[in-house]
Every structure is written in structure tokens, then in C-alpha cells.
Amino acid sequence: MPGLAPGILRCDSLQCGGGTRGTPCTGVRYRHVHQQTEHESRIWDLLEQTGAGMLTTRFDEGLRARPLEARPDRGAGIIYFITDVRGLKDDEIENDPRVCFTLSNAHDKAYLSITAHASVLRDPLLAAKYWKKTDDVWWPGGPEDKYVRVLKLEPLRAELWDGPASSLVAAFEFAKARATGEKPNLGENRKVTVDMS
């Protein structure tokens, strides 16, 4: 590809399934696939381990959040969700694709906020790729159900707060804070912001 340094390239098109260079699809932009940093890797680990979180969209009167189960694709750098077209989120995303997805992992005492660009797709093949047996409860017609949509989030920025590893550490930090008069180190100093675009 002219103007690009040598390296692994990944197709940006959903039509070819995210293949590598040489995949038979035309007019497709390519982007470099970079090695994930430690923080990016931690973010994807949390998405894969935790799953459910809150998606916030904008509407005329403000903000609206609802729980959704993430279907992260680390290799593509995309977070997918299986959703229903009968909700309000599709219209809200069409009017303003800027969204926020948050989750917390109680076991790791980690909190994650991802600012992303969202789009809603009617794509039964993509839905089938991320389909879980539990989705059949909501959509008996499977991935081809007329109400099924795939919500695609392209992360732009993530903020990660990694809390103390255990309750014992937290207790120590509170005791230390009481003795020294300083703030306990419970996470703010462990906050990182990661550019994911």
C-alpha cells in the first residue's frame, strides 16, 4: 500500500470479515494493527471478563443509560452488542453517535469508561458471529430475527481505574490515611487514560 510502512495491515471493511491484505474486496481502507500496550491489554481483558456494563446515549432532554452485554473483538479493536431495534437507542445513536460504555469489575476492583463512536447495523452474519445461546430468549428467530441489530462501538478513548487488589490493601490505605492525614490511595492515582482510536 503506498505511503504505509511495512507491517501487518488489517482490512477496515466488515464485508470481507476483517481479513488481512489481499482479501478479495475492493476500495477498502487499511490500517496498521499495532501491538497493544499494557493498559490497552488490561482494558480488553476487563471487557472480556466482565461483559455487561452500561451504555449511555444522548437524546434531546439529556442522557440515557441502559445495561448491555459487550461482545468485544480484541483483534478488530471493536466492541459489539446484540440489541433490539424496538428500543430508543437506535434513533439516539443515529442522531448522535457519540456514546459512553462503562463497566465495573468487583473482583478486580476495576472501573472502565470508554468513549466511542457507535453505529447500528442490520447484519445477520455478524449477529451470528457474536450470538450466544441466551440471546434466543429475547429473539426466538435467532440472528436473522427481524428485530435483531448489531451495535458496533469503535473505541476512541478509555479511562481505567484499577483499585487496590484486596480489601486488606484498602484497609491499610484507610489506616495510613487516618495516621498521616493524607488521602488514601484507592484508585485515583491508578487512573490511566488510553487513546484507542
Secondary structure as UniProt FT lines:
FT   TURN            2..3
FT   STRAND          9..11
FT   TURN            14..17
FT   TURN            21..22
FT   STRAND          30..32
FT   HELIX           38..50
FT   STRAND          52..59
FT   TURN            60..61
FT   STRAND          62..69
FT   STRAND          71..73
FT   TURN            74..77
FT   STRAND          78..84
FT   TURN            85..86
FT   HELIX           89..95
FT   STRAND          98..105
FT   TURN            106..109
FT   STRAND          110..121
FT   HELIX           124..130
FT   TURN            133..134
FT   HELIX           135..138
FT   TURN            140..141
FT   HELIX           142..144
FT   TURN            146..147
FT   STRAND          148..162
FT   HELIX           167..180
FT   HELIX           188..190
FT   STRAND          191..195
//
